[in-house]
Amino acid sequence: MRKKSRIGICFISIFLLPFLSLQGQTQESPFGRSSIWGFVFDPERRPLGEIQVELLNDVNSVLQRTKTNGSGRFFFRGVTQGRFLIRVLPFSTNYEEQTQDIEIYGIGAGGRPL
């Protein structure tokens, strides 16, 4: 039996993307939503494509699921503020499942929380 290797998760950036509607804020408005993106790579730092990545909330419920592209990149859109877990599920590979905690919070004008 082959030993499973650990994979790396690299979070490049978290963007707070506020959008304002001309009619003002509504419940449908994406104001206060963020995006999370990063890369999944092997121990030799080669990108891993077609790897399943999940975004979980603080009670471990899956909020979003995606796969990495050919460059190992994954992307989650429309994320609200809070604590999350990113889980990488490298099915049918010799790599171990990996997780990473992440917290998103906003800071408004004058340094006050949003």
C-alpha positions in Angstrom: 0.0 0.0 0.0 1.4 3.4 -1.0 1.7 6.1 1.6 -0.4 9.1 0.9 1.4 12.4 0.6 0.3 15.8 1.9 -0.7 18.4 -0.6 -0.3 22.1 -0.1 -3.1 24.7 -0.1 -2.0 28.2 -0.9 -4.5 31.1 -0.3 -3.4 33.9 -2.5 -6.0 36.5 -1.6 -9.4 37.2 -0.1 -11.2 40.1 -1.7 -14.0 42.1 -0.2 -16.1 43.1 -3.3 -18.7 45.7 -2.4 -21.2 46.5 -5.1 -23.8 49.2 -4.7 -27.1 49.2 -6.6 -28.3 52.5 -7.9 -31.6 51.9 -6.1 -29.8 51.3 -2.8 -29.1 48.1 -0.9 -31.6 45.3 -1.1 -31.5 41.7 0.2 -30.5 40.6 -3.3 -27.6 43.1 -3.4 -24.2 41.4 -3.1 -22.9 44.2 -0.8 -20.6 42.8 1.9 -19.8 39.7 -0.1 -16.3 38.4 -0.6 -14.4 36.0 -2.8 -11.9 33.4 -1.7 -9.4 32.0 -4.1 -6.2 30.0 -3.9 -4.2 27.2 -5.4 -3.7 23.5 -4.6 -0.3 22.0 -5.3 1.7 18.9 -4.6 4.9 18.6 -2.4 7.0 19.6 -5.4 4.9 22.8 -5.8 3.3 21.6 -9.1 -0.3 22.7 -9.5 -3.0 20.0 -9.2 -6.0 20.2 -11.5 -9.4 18.6 -11.1 -9.1 18.4 -7.3 -12.4 18.9 -5.4 -12.4 21.8 -2.9 -15.2 22.6 -0.5 -16.2 25.7 1.5 -17.7 24.8 4.9 -19.4 26.9 7.5 -18.6 26.9 11.2 -20.8 23.8 11.8 -19.1 21.9 8.9 -22.0 22.2 6.4 -20.8 22.4 2.8 -21.7 25.9 1.4 -20.0 25.6 -2.0 -18.0 23.0 -3.9 -15.7 23.5 -6.9 -12.8 21.8 -8.7 -9.4 23.3 -9.3 -8.5 24.3 -12.9 -5.4 23.2 -14.8 -3.3 25.7 -12.8 -4.5 24.3 -9.5 -6.7 27.4 -8.8 -10.0 27.4 -7.0 -12.5 30.2 -6.5 -15.5 30.8 -4.2 -17.7 33.8 -4.8 -20.4 35.5 -2.7 -19.0 34.6 0.7 -20.3 36.5 3.7 -18.4 37.5 6.8 -17.6 34.7 9.3 -15.5 31.7 10.0 -15.1 29.0 7.4 -13.1 25.9 6.6 -11.6 25.1 3.2 -11.4 21.4 2.6 -9.4 19.8 -0.3 -10.6 16.3 -1.2 -8.1 14.7 -3.5 -10.2 11.7 -4.5 -8.4 8.9 -6.5 -5.0 10.3 -5.8 -2.2 9.5 -3.4 -2.7 12.7 -1.5 -4.2 13.3 1.9 -7.3 15.4 2.6 -6.3 18.9 3.8 -8.2 21.6 5.6 -7.5 25.3 6.3 -9.4 27.6 8.6 -10.3 31.1 7.4 -12.1 34.1 8.8 -13.6 36.9 6.8 -14.4 40.2 8.4 -14.9 43.7 7.1 -13.5 47.0 8.3 -15.3 50.2 7.3 -14.3 53.9 7.3 -12.5 54.9 10.5 -11.5 51.3 11.2 -15.0 50.3 12.5 -16.3 46.8 11.7 -18.9 46.5 9.0 
